[in-house]
Amino acid sequence: MDLKQKVIQKLNLEFGNDVKNIGKSQELYKKFQEEKNAIEKSLSLASSEVPSKVSAAIKGVEDTGIEINRLAKEFESLSSAVNIQLKKAEGTVTKLQEHIEKIDNLERTLAYLRCVIAIEEISKGIESSLSEKDDPKCIELYVSLCNLNKQLQHSKCQHLVSFLSDTVHFWHNLLKQKFAKEFDDVLKAIKWPFVNNTLATPLPDSLHRFQLLTEFLLQLQLPEDLIPQPVVTSTLLTDFPPLCLPISLLIRPLRKRFLFHFYGAKQTNRADKPEWFFTQILTWIRDHEKFVSQWVQPVLNRMNMHPISAKLEFMRGLVQLTVEKLHSELPHLQFDDTLFSHTVDETLGFDRELRDSYGYPSSQPSVIGVLTQAQIFVKWIHMEKKYASEKMDAMLSSETAWLPLGTPELDELRVTECGESFLTLLLTITERYSSLPQPGHRLQFLELQLELLDDFRVRLLQLLKEEESLEPLSSRLPPILNTISYIASVLMEWGGLAHFLQLQYYKAQLNGIEGMDGTVFDDILELLINMKDDRINKLCEAVMLDIKAPSREYRKDKWFAMPSPKELVNPTVTPSVCFMFQVLAERLHQLQELLSVPLFTTAWQTLAQQLNQVILQNNFNEGGAMQLQYDMLRNMFPLFGQFTRKPEVYFPQVKESCILLNLPKGSALLLRDTLRSCLADGGVEGVQEEDVLSEIGVHRLDAEKCIAVLNLRTDLTHLCKFSPK
């Protein structure tokens, strides 16, 4: 790079890309000028104040050059001498390297031979101990052989590793055969397997020998890298880890009995009686779990093998027998629905008994794995749907389907036989699939339950359509309404259970939805509640029609010409309303008897609301207004008073209309004028219609409706017929 390019590069670094930095040129010029003056001053030989730095630098460079030349000559001399020496030593180095390699090979060979000798000595020791019947020594030497195998398992001496592993296998098989035979003899001495959990009183020596042999067999386990992969006939069996030797030998006589009784052409091997072999397995667990825990577990604890549970190992070995049996049976039973369903029922019952009574953990392999194989599971869920549909047909066609299970006094929900049976069906399905380990399988059963719920809803809807031509209160409408209400309330409770909350979470994860709103039953609940609300409204409409017919005469009474009740000694109810009140009381009683408490509450409140909206197309004199108030407050309201402490709350329009109709004439006129002023443009300053009305106890009617009611008074407007909106 020439001087010009260096100057350009330095200026670019100083100024950068910002053109506004050009103002720095003055400072830069001043800086370079100072540097130039300093250099000129340094180069000045005439300066008397400061020694010449240039002269000193030149002198230093000359001295350094002389030193470099001297060192270069010295380096060349030493390099030549080293090369000569290396040439002389080449032969020696070669011979020395050969000797080192030989020594290394000899050391490795010696180590190899020492390993071989150690293996042979251990083998001789085991052989000698066997001849001397020194069992503890045999086991001790075998354990040392296994430890040597552990040290050499990553060695590259393949032949040595192979020789050692073969030796370990040889002695393992030999010692296993020896101790297994002795173990079997001890088992015979203590009369294993037991019957009915009765352990004959064996000699203490037998139990001591049993525990000693158990300890030997536990130490006789092969190292993990030498354990051969078990040959399995199904992927189901890969879930079962190998059992420890003592438990395996304890199960061996039980396995023989199981194979004898439940395979082949034996009378006990019946496809229609899977409960026989399930019961046998549970019986063996019951009869032997105490012995295993009492005599095997202490040995495991002494040997610091605490993670191993003798009872659990024993149960898992027996469960494996049932899995093998089921795996061989179920594929052939798929074509017989009855046998298949019975086997599934017994399998689920066995699994439940195993967990509830004997504490078999859900983390361990179980018979459920057989049922969740793809082909078997599809058949299972198909059968569940088929039988559930058949049961629904039966429960809906039963003559007692819509009868309540309890008396009205004890059963406020009026639970019907049909509703309870259907929920029991759903609950049974839940119990059957709740133990399935995979969420995907449980979700498929949940979808089946939702499908059954919707099917049941549709069937109820069809029944309701058939009942439309009948008298509502004498038809099946009330019990069907009770059933819908009961099922909806139970589903709301189920939605908050941990089981269904888990399924809701898995379903949200499966659909990629974040967060959890509502429950898994929200969709079907909405349909059920809509159907319930629609039918309860129709029922109330039918009751209102029954009430309106006898009310016609009452509504046509001459309210504008009635005598004042003040003129009577004892006020009485209007004669024309008696029949209407009688019908109303009868219908309320019928509804109370037929409907559940929540539904009846909705029904009477709906009726009250509809009665409240009935507007009398009439004019009222003072007597008529007082009579209407007496009829309502002293006769109709008490009919609803048996259901609530304040029935007037549910008749705001009637109550407030009576207040307006019975106001003193002067107060009524003033109120009407005030309300008209409030409705006029701009209103009355400082006067609010709400405040005016609340002073007389009117809170629900607005100003327009109040004026309309006031206009019905004959003392304010003669014969003014007005129908408020």
ZIFENTA-V451628 format. One record per residue. N is the residue number from 0. RES is the residue in three letters. PHI is phi in radians with two decimals (* if undefined). PSI is psi in whole degrees, -180 to 180 (999 if undefined). Layout:
n	res	phi	psi
N	RES	PHI	PSI
N	RES	PHI	PSI
This chain:
n	res	phi	psi
0	MET	*	123
1	ASP	-1.37	177
2	LEU	-1.12	-39
3	LYS	-1.08	-44
4	GLN	-1.14	-36
5	LYS	-1.11	-41
6	VAL	-1.13	-44
7	ILE	-1.08	-44
8	GLN	-1.10	-42
9	LYS	-1.16	-41
10	LEU	-1.13	-38
11	ASN	-1.10	-38
12	LEU	-1.15	-37
13	GLU	-1.25	-46
14	PHE	-1.55	-31
15	GLY	1.21	-156
16	ASN	-1.64	-8
17	ASP	-1.52	115
18	VAL	-1.17	-19
19	LYS	-1.22	-15
20	ASN	-1.35	0
21	ILE	-1.09	-21
22	GLY	-1.15	-16
23	LYS	-1.31	-6
24	SER	-1.09	-36
25	GLN	-1.14	-44
26	GLU	-1.13	-41
27	LEU	-1.14	-41
28	TYR	-1.08	-44
29	LYS	-1.11	-39
30	LYS	-1.14	-47
31	PHE	-1.13	-36
32	GLN	-1.09	-42
33	GLU	-1.14	-41
34	GLU	-1.12	-39
35	LYS	-1.11	-44
36	ASN	-1.11	-39
37	ALA	-1.13	-41
38	ILE	-1.15	-43
39	GLU	-1.09	-38
40	LYS	-1.19	-35
41	SER	-1.21	-34
42	LEU	-1.42	-8
43	SER	-1.29	117
44	LEU	-1.39	-14
45	ALA	-1.53	-4
46	SER	-1.20	132
47	SER	-1.80	-11
48	GLU	-1.51	-40
49	VAL	-2.14	134
50	PRO	-1.05	148
51	SER	-1.17	117
52	LYS	-1.24	-30
53	VAL	-1.16	-42
54	SER	-1.11	-42
55	ALA	-1.13	-40
56	ALA	-1.13	-42
57	ILE	-1.10	-42
58	LYS	-1.11	-40
59	GLY	-1.14	-39
60	VAL	-1.13	-41
61	GLU	-1.11	-43
62	ASP	-1.12	-41
63	THR	-1.10	-40
64	GLY	-1.08	-41
65	ILE	-1.11	-42
66	GLU	-1.15	-38
67	ILE	-1.12	-43
68	ASN	-1.07	-41
69	ARG	-1.14	-43
70	LEU	-1.19	-34
71	ALA	-1.12	-42
72	LYS	-1.15	-39
73	GLU	-1.14	-40
74	PHE	-1.10	-44
75	GLU	-1.08	-39
76	SER	-1.14	-46
77	LEU	-1.16	-39
78	SER	-1.07	-41
79	SER	-1.12	-42
80	ALA	-1.15	-41
81	VAL	-1.12	-44
82	ASN	-1.05	-41
83	ILE	-1.11	-42
84	GLN	-1.18	-39
85	LEU	-1.11	-39
86	LYS	-1.11	-38
87	LYS	-1.19	-32
88	ALA	-1.60	-3
89	GLU	-1.01	-44
90	GLY	-1.13	-43
91	THR	-1.11	-44
92	VAL	-1.07	-42
93	THR	-1.08	-46
94	LYS	-1.13	-41
95	LEU	-1.10	-40
96	GLN	-1.10	-40
97	GLU	-1.10	-43
98	HIS	-1.11	-41
99	ILE	-1.09	-44
100	GLU	-1.10	-39
101	LYS	-1.13	-42
102	ILE	-1.09	-42
103	ASP	-1.09	-45
104	ASN	-1.09	-41
105	LEU	-1.13	-40
106	GLU	-1.13	-42
107	ARG	-1.15	-40
108	THR	-1.10	-42
109	LEU	-1.09	-44
110	ALA	-1.09	-41
111	TYR	-1.03	-49
112	LEU	-1.13	-37
113	ARG	-1.10	-39
114	CYS	-1.12	-44
115	VAL	-1.09	-45
116	ILE	-1.08	-43
117	ALA	-1.07	-42
118	ILE	-1.12	-44
119	GLU	-1.18	-38
120	GLU	-1.16	-41
121	ILE	-1.10	-41
122	SER	-1.10	-44
123	LYS	-1.10	-39
124	GLY	-1.09	-43
125	ILE	-1.09	-43
126	GLU	-1.08	-43
127	SER	-1.15	-42
128	SER	-1.13	-35
129	LEU	-1.12	-43
130	SER	-1.17	-32
131	GLU	-1.52	-2
132	LYS	1.02	38
133	ASP	-1.68	82
134	ASP	-1.07	-45
135	PRO	-1.02	-38
136	LYS	-1.17	-40
137	CYS	-1.00	-49
138	ILE	-1.14	-41
139	GLU	-1.06	-44
140	LEU	-1.20	-38
141	TYR	-1.10	-41
142	VAL	-1.10	-40
143	SER	-1.13	-35
144	LEU	-1.12	-40
145	CYS	-1.17	-38
146	ASN	-1.11	-40
147	LEU	-1.11	-38
148	ASN	-1.10	-39
149	LYS	-1.11	-38
150	GLN	-1.21	-32
151	LEU	-1.79	5
152	GLN	-1.13	-23
153	HIS	-1.79	10
154	SER	-1.21	150
155	LYS	-1.51	-4
156	CYS	-1.37	85
157	GLN	-1.09	-39
158	HIS	-1.16	-41
159	LEU	-1.12	-45
160	VAL	-1.07	-41
161	SER	-1.14	-42
162	PHE	-1.09	-43
163	LEU	-1.15	-44
164	SER	-1.14	-38
165	ASP	-1.12	-39
166	THR	-1.14	-44
167	VAL	-1.05	-46
168	HIS	-1.07	-41
169	PHE	-1.05	-53
170	TRP	-1.22	-32
171	HIS	-1.07	-49
172	ASN	-1.12	-41
173	LEU	-1.17	-48
174	LEU	-1.19	-38
175	LYS	-1.07	-43
176	GLN	-1.08	-43
177	LYS	-1.13	-54
178	PHE	-1.26	-29
179	ALA	-1.14	-40
180	LYS	-1.13	-45
181	GLU	-1.13	-38
182	PHE	-1.10	-43
183	ASP	-1.09	-39
184	ASP	-1.10	-41
185	VAL	-1.14	-41
186	LEU	-1.05	-39
187	LYS	-1.16	-36
188	ALA	-1.15	-36
189	ILE	-1.63	7
190	LYS	1.08	46
191	TRP	-1.45	140
192	PRO	-1.37	157
193	PHE	-1.48	166
194	VAL	-2.18	127
195	ASN	1.01	35
196	ASN	1.04	26
197	THR	-1.85	110
198	LEU	-1.65	116
199	ALA	-1.07	149
200	THR	-1.26	92
201	PRO	-1.32	162
202	LEU	-1.17	145
203	PRO	-0.98	-32
204	ASP	-1.11	-37
205	SER	-1.14	-44
206	LEU	-1.19	-38
207	HIS	-1.10	-44
208	ARG	-1.13	-36
209	PHE	-1.05	-47
210	GLN	-1.18	-37
211	LEU	-1.12	-45
212	LEU	-1.16	-35
213	THR	-1.06	-43
214	GLU	-1.11	-43
215	PHE	-1.07	-45
216	LEU	-1.16	-35
217	LEU	-1.14	-38
218	GLN	-1.32	-17
219	LEU	-1.44	-1
220	GLN	-1.01	140
221	LEU	-1.19	148
222	PRO	-1.02	152
223	GLU	-1.00	-38
224	ASP	-1.29	-11
225	LEU	-1.85	-4
226	ILE	-1.24	121
227	PRO	-1.24	149
228	GLN	-1.19	126
229	PRO	-1.17	145
230	VAL	-1.52	116
231	VAL	-2.04	150
232	THR	-1.60	-7
233	SER	-2.65	151
234	THR	-1.13	-19
235	LEU	-1.05	-37
236	LEU	-1.35	-13
237	THR	-1.22	-17
238	ASP	-1.33	-13
239	PHE	-1.67	108
240	PRO	-1.18	155
241	PRO	-1.05	144
242	LEU	-1.44	155
243	CYS	-1.20	154
244	LEU	-0.97	-47
245	PRO	-1.06	-43
246	ILE	-1.15	-39
247	SER	-1.06	-40
248	LEU	-1.28	-31
249	LEU	-1.17	-34
250	ILE	-1.42	-22
251	ARG	-0.97	-48
252	PRO	-1.16	-30
253	LEU	-1.22	-38
254	ARG	-1.07	-42
255	LYS	-1.06	-43
256	ARG	-1.15	-40
257	PHE	-1.10	-46
258	LEU	-1.12	-35
259	PHE	-1.18	-44
260	HIS	-1.47	-31
261	PHE	-2.06	19
262	TYR	-2.33	159
263	GLY	1.37	-155
264	ALA	-1.70	29
265	LYS	-1.33	152
266	GLN	-1.16	-25
267	THR	-1.40	-9
268	ASN	-1.70	85
269	ARG	-2.12	132
270	ALA	-1.14	-27
271	ASP	-1.53	2
272	LYS	-2.26	58
273	PRO	-1.13	-22
274	GLU	-1.11	-19
275	TRP	-1.16	-49
276	PHE	-1.34	-27
277	PHE	-1.13	-45
278	THR	-1.10	-38
279	GLN	-1.10	-42
280	ILE	-1.12	-45
281	LEU	-1.10	-36
282	THR	-1.13	-43
283	TRP	-1.10	-40
284	ILE	-1.11	-45
285	ARG	-1.08	-41
286	ASP	-1.34	-21
287	HIS	-2.08	-11
288	GLU	-1.10	-36
289	LYS	-1.16	-44
290	PHE	-1.09	-44
291	VAL	-1.08	-43
292	SER	-1.20	-33
293	GLN	-1.42	-33
294	TRP	-2.04	-21
295	VAL	-1.71	-42
296	GLN	-1.06	-40
297	PRO	-1.04	-35
298	VAL	-1.15	-43
299	LEU	-1.06	-41
300	ASN	-1.15	-41
301	ARG	-1.10	-30
302	MET	-1.64	16
303	ASN	1.01	34
304	MET	-1.88	47
305	HIS	-1.05	-36
306	PRO	-1.06	-20
307	ILE	-1.54	124
308	SER	-1.76	119
309	ALA	-1.07	-43
310	LYS	-1.10	-44
311	LEU	-1.14	-42
312	GLU	-1.06	-43
313	PHE	-1.09	-46
314	MET	-1.12	-42
315	ARG	-1.10	-37
316	GLY	-1.11	-38
317	LEU	-1.29	-36
318	VAL	-1.08	-35
319	GLN	-1.06	-36
320	LEU	-1.06	-42
321	THR	-1.20	-36
322	VAL	-1.11	-43
323	GLU	-1.09	-41
324	LYS	-1.15	-48
325	LEU	-1.08	-41
326	HIS	-1.08	-31
327	SER	-1.46	-23
328	GLU	-1.63	-46
329	LEU	-1.03	-42
330	PRO	-0.98	-31
331	HIS	-1.45	-22
332	LEU	-1.50	-7
333	GLN	-1.06	-25
334	PHE	-1.59	-1
335	ASP	-2.14	103
336	ASP	-1.03	-39
337	THR	-1.15	-49
338	LEU	-1.14	-39
339	PHE	-1.10	-47
340	SER	-1.13	-40
341	HIS	-1.12	-41
342	THR	-1.14	-41
343	VAL	-1.08	-45
344	ASP	-1.03	-46
345	GLU	-1.20	-34
346	THR	-1.14	-45
347	LEU	-1.14	-39
348	GLY	-1.13	-40
349	PHE	-1.11	-45
350	ASP	-1.11	-41
351	ARG	-1.14	-43
352	GLU	-1.12	-39
353	LEU	-1.09	-40
354	ARG	-1.41	-43
355	ASP	-1.29	-41
356	SER	-1.60	-29
357	TYR	-2.11	3
358	GLY	1.19	31
359	TYR	-1.21	122
360	PRO	-1.18	149
361	SER	-1.23	-18
362	SER	-1.33	-13
363	GLN	-1.55	152
364	PRO	-1.08	144
365	SER	-2.49	178
366	VAL	-1.19	-18
367	ILE	-1.05	-30
368	GLY	-1.02	-31
369	VAL	-1.20	-40
370	LEU	-1.24	-24
371	THR	-1.66	9
372	GLN	-1.13	144
373	ALA	-0.84	-55
374	GLN	-1.17	-41
375	ILE	-1.18	-41
376	PHE	-1.14	-41
377	VAL	-1.05	-43
378	LYS	-1.13	-42
379	TRP	-1.05	-51
380	ILE	-1.19	-30
381	HIS	-1.14	-41
382	MET	-1.19	-38
383	GLU	-1.03	-44
384	LYS	-1.15	-42
385	LYS	-1.09	-50
386	TYR	-1.22	-34
387	ALA	-1.12	-41
388	SER	-1.13	-40
389	GLU	-1.13	-40
390	LYS	-1.18	-36
391	MET	-1.12	-42
392	ASP	-1.03	-43
393	ALA	-1.18	-44
394	MET	-1.22	-33
395	LEU	-1.34	-27
396	SER	-1.62	-2
397	SER	-1.16	144
398	GLU	-1.17	-25
399	THR	-1.80	17
400	ALA	-0.99	-39
401	TRP	-1.85	15
402	LEU	-1.47	143
403	PRO	-1.25	149
404	LEU	-1.37	-29
405	GLY	-2.20	178
406	THR	-1.39	154
407	PRO	-1.00	-31
408	GLU	-1.21	-32
409	LEU	-1.72	-26
410	ASP	-2.03	95
411	GLU	-1.22	-24
412	LEU	-1.52	-6
413	ARG	0.90	50
414	VAL	-1.13	127
415	THR	-1.59	161
416	GLU	-1.04	-41
417	CYS	-1.14	-47
418	GLY	-1.09	-44
419	GLU	-1.15	-40
420	SER	-1.12	-41
421	PHE	-1.15	-44
422	LEU	-1.16	-35
423	THR	-1.10	-39
424	LEU	-1.07	-47
425	LEU	-1.12	-40
426	LEU	-1.14	-39
427	THR	-1.10	-43
428	ILE	-1.08	-42
429	THR	-1.04	-45
430	GLU	-1.11	-32
431	ARG	-1.26	-35
432	TYR	-1.82	-5
433	SER	-1.12	-23
434	SER	-1.56	1
435	LEU	-1.15	131
436	PRO	-1.27	-30
437	GLN	-1.61	127
438	PRO	-1.02	-34
439	GLY	-1.05	-40
440	HIS	-1.18	-41
441	ARG	-1.15	-36
442	LEU	-1.14	-34
443	GLN	-1.15	-37
444	PHE	-1.23	-36
445	LEU	-1.07	-42
446	GLU	-1.08	-36
447	LEU	-1.11	-43
448	GLN	-1.09	-43
449	LEU	-1.13	-37
450	GLU	-1.16	-41
451	LEU	-1.15	-39
452	LEU	-1.06	-44
453	ASP	-1.20	-37
454	ASP	-1.10	-42
455	PHE	-1.12	-40
456	ARG	-1.07	-44
457	VAL	-1.12	-39
458	ARG	-1.15	-39
459	LEU	-1.12	-38
460	LEU	-1.11	-39
461	GLN	-1.14	-41
462	LEU	-1.11	-39
463	LEU	-1.12	-37
464	LYS	-1.15	-35
465	GLU	-1.17	-27
466	GLU	-1.54	-5
467	GLU	-1.09	-29
468	SER	-1.44	-7
469	LEU	-1.73	164
470	GLU	-1.10	123
471	PRO	-0.94	-46
472	LEU	-1.31	-17
473	SER	-1.83	4
474	SER	-1.67	-170
475	ARG	-1.52	6
476	LEU	-1.04	-50
477	PRO	-1.04	-49
478	PRO	-1.13	-33
479	ILE	-1.16	-40
480	LEU	-1.07	-43
481	ASN	-1.05	-40
482	THR	-1.14	-45
483	ILE	-1.07	-45
484	SER	-1.10	-42
485	TYR	-1.13	-45
486	ILE	-1.10	-42
487	ALA	-1.09	-43
488	SER	-1.15	-38
489	VAL	-1.19	-40
490	LEU	-1.11	-36
491	MET	-1.08	-40
492	GLU	-1.20	-45
493	TRP	-1.06	-35
494	GLY	-1.05	-24
495	GLY	-1.65	1
496	LEU	-1.31	151
497	ALA	-1.02	-38
498	HIS	-1.04	-50
499	PHE	-1.35	-28
500	LEU	-1.14	-39
501	GLN	-1.09	-46
502	LEU	-1.12	-36
503	GLN	-1.10	-41
504	TYR	-1.12	-47
505	TYR	-1.10	-38
506	LYS	-1.16	-41
507	ALA	-1.12	-41
508	GLN	-1.11	-41
509	LEU	-1.12	-36
510	ASN	-1.59	3
511	GLY	1.20	31
512	ILE	-1.74	133
513	GLU	-1.64	138
514	GLY	1.45	164
515	MET	-2.31	113
516	ASP	-2.02	137
517	GLY	1.24	-149
518	THR	-2.36	175
519	VAL	-1.23	-15
520	PHE	-1.74	9
521	ASP	-1.00	-44
522	ASP	-1.13	-49
523	ILE	-1.23	-32
524	LEU	-1.09	-42
525	GLU	-1.07	-42
526	LEU	-1.16	-42
527	LEU	-1.14	-44
528	ILE	-1.16	-40
529	ASN	-1.08	-42
530	MET	-1.16	-41
531	LYS	-1.11	-47
532	ASP	-1.08	-41
533	ASP	-1.10	-44
534	ARG	-1.30	-34
535	ILE	-1.20	-34
536	ASN	-1.16	-41
537	LYS	-1.17	-36
538	LEU	-1.13	-42
539	CYS	-1.17	-36
540	GLU	-1.09	-41
541	ALA	-1.13	-40
542	VAL	-1.15	-39
543	MET	-1.12	-36
544	LEU	-1.09	-39
545	ASP	-1.13	-32
546	ILE	-1.42	-37
547	LYS	-1.17	-34
548	ALA	-1.04	-52
549	PRO	-1.30	-9
550	SER	-1.49	-7
551	ARG	-1.11	-43
552	GLU	-1.12	-38
553	TYR	-1.14	-41
554	ARG	-1.23	-22
555	LYS	-1.66	4
556	ASP	-1.06	157
557	LYS	-1.50	82
558	TRP	-1.24	-20
559	PHE	-1.46	-6
560	ALA	-2.30	28
561	MET	-1.49	144
562	PRO	-1.24	155
563	SER	-1.30	136
564	PRO	-1.06	-17
565	LYS	-1.12	-27
566	GLU	-1.32	-15
567	LEU	-1.66	149
568	VAL	-1.21	-49
569	ASN	-2.18	114
570	PRO	-1.06	145
571	THR	-2.27	162
572	VAL	-1.24	150
573	THR	-1.06	126
574	PRO	-0.98	-37
575	SER	-1.21	-15
576	VAL	-1.69	-8
577	CYS	-1.06	-44
578	PHE	-1.14	-38
579	MET	-1.10	-43
580	PHE	-1.14	-34
581	GLN	-1.13	-47
582	VAL	-1.09	-42
583	LEU	-1.07	-44
584	ALA	-1.12	-42
585	GLU	-1.12	-43
586	ARG	-1.17	-39
587	LEU	-1.09	-41
588	HIS	-1.12	-44
589	GLN	-1.06	-45
590	LEU	-1.08	-40
591	GLN	-1.15	-36
592	GLU	-1.29	-34
593	LEU	-1.60	-33
594	LEU	-1.74	153
595	SER	-1.15	161
596	VAL	-1.00	-48
597	PRO	-1.07	-41
598	LEU	-1.21	-40
599	PHE	-1.12	-38
600	THR	-1.05	-44
601	THR	-1.11	-40
602	ALA	-1.16	-51
603	TRP	-1.19	-31
604	GLN	-1.21	-35
605	THR	-1.16	-42
606	LEU	-1.10	-42
607	ALA	-1.06	-40
608	GLN	-1.14	-41
609	GLN	-1.25	-38
610	LEU	-1.14	-35
611	ASN	-1.11	-27
612	GLN	-1.58	-2
613	VAL	-1.27	120
614	ILE	-1.83	124
615	LEU	-1.33	117
616	GLN	-1.41	75
617	ASN	-2.70	170
618	ASN	-1.98	150
619	PHE	-2.18	127
620	ASN	-1.52	-173
621	GLU	-1.09	-42
622	GLY	-1.14	-43
623	GLY	-1.09	-41
624	ALA	-1.13	-43
625	MET	-1.19	-37
626	GLN	-1.17	-41
627	LEU	-1.06	-44
628	GLN	-1.11	-40
629	TYR	-1.14	-44
630	ASP	-1.07	-41
631	MET	-1.35	-55
632	LEU	-1.26	-33
633	ARG	-1.78	-7
634	ASN	-2.28	-52
635	MET	-1.33	-45
636	PHE	-1.02	-42
637	PRO	-1.08	-26
638	LEU	-1.04	-33
639	PHE	-1.66	-7
640	GLY	-1.18	-20
641	GLN	-1.31	-10
642	PHE	-1.88	-14
643	THR	-2.71	153
644	ARG	-1.29	-28
645	LYS	-2.22	79
646	PRO	-1.13	-27
647	GLU	-1.08	-22
648	VAL	-1.07	-30
649	TYR	-1.60	1
650	PHE	-2.23	55
651	PRO	-1.11	-38
652	GLN	-1.22	-42
653	VAL	-1.15	-47
654	LYS	-1.06	-48
655	GLU	-1.27	-31
656	SER	-1.13	-40
657	CYS	-1.12	-37
658	ILE	-1.07	-46
659	LEU	-1.18	-40
660	LEU	-1.24	-23
661	ASN	-1.86	13
662	LEU	-1.19	147
663	PRO	-0.97	149
664	LYS	-1.01	-44
665	GLY	-1.10	-44
666	SER	-1.12	-38
667	ALA	-1.15	-44
668	LEU	-1.10	-45
669	LEU	-1.09	-42
670	LEU	-1.12	-44
671	ARG	-1.10	-44
672	ASP	-1.10	-40
673	THR	-1.13	-43
674	LEU	-1.16	-38
675	ARG	-1.11	-38
676	SER	-1.15	-37
677	CYS	-1.15	-33
678	LEU	-1.43	-18
679	ALA	-1.21	165
680	ASP	-1.01	125
681	GLY	1.52	-23
682	GLY	1.14	-162
683	VAL	-1.95	126
684	GLU	-1.09	130
685	GLY	1.38	6
686	VAL	-2.09	124
687	GLN	-1.93	133
688	GLU	-1.06	-33
689	GLU	-1.10	-42
690	ASP	-1.15	-41
691	VAL	-1.09	-45
692	LEU	-1.26	-38
693	SER	-1.13	-25
694	GLU	-1.14	-28
695	ILE	-1.79	5
696	GLY	1.57	19
697	VAL	-1.83	118
698	HIS	-2.18	-21
699	ARG	-1.78	-31
700	LEU	-1.43	138
701	ASP	-1.51	-179
702	ALA	-1.08	-44
703	GLU	-1.10	-45
704	LYS	-1.20	-35
705	CYS	-1.13	-42
706	ILE	-1.10	-40
707	ALA	-1.09	-41
708	VAL	-1.17	-43
709	LEU	-1.09	-33
710	ASN	-1.22	-12
711	LEU	-1.41	-9
712	ARG	-1.37	129
713	THR	-1.25	-22
714	ASP	-1.40	-8
715	LEU	-1.87	-44
716	THR	-2.43	114
717	HIS	-1.24	124
718	LEU	0.88	40
719	CYS	-1.60	109
720	LYS	-1.60	123
721	PHE	-2.54	129
722	SER	-1.91	107
723	PRO	-1.13	156
724	LYS	-1.23	999
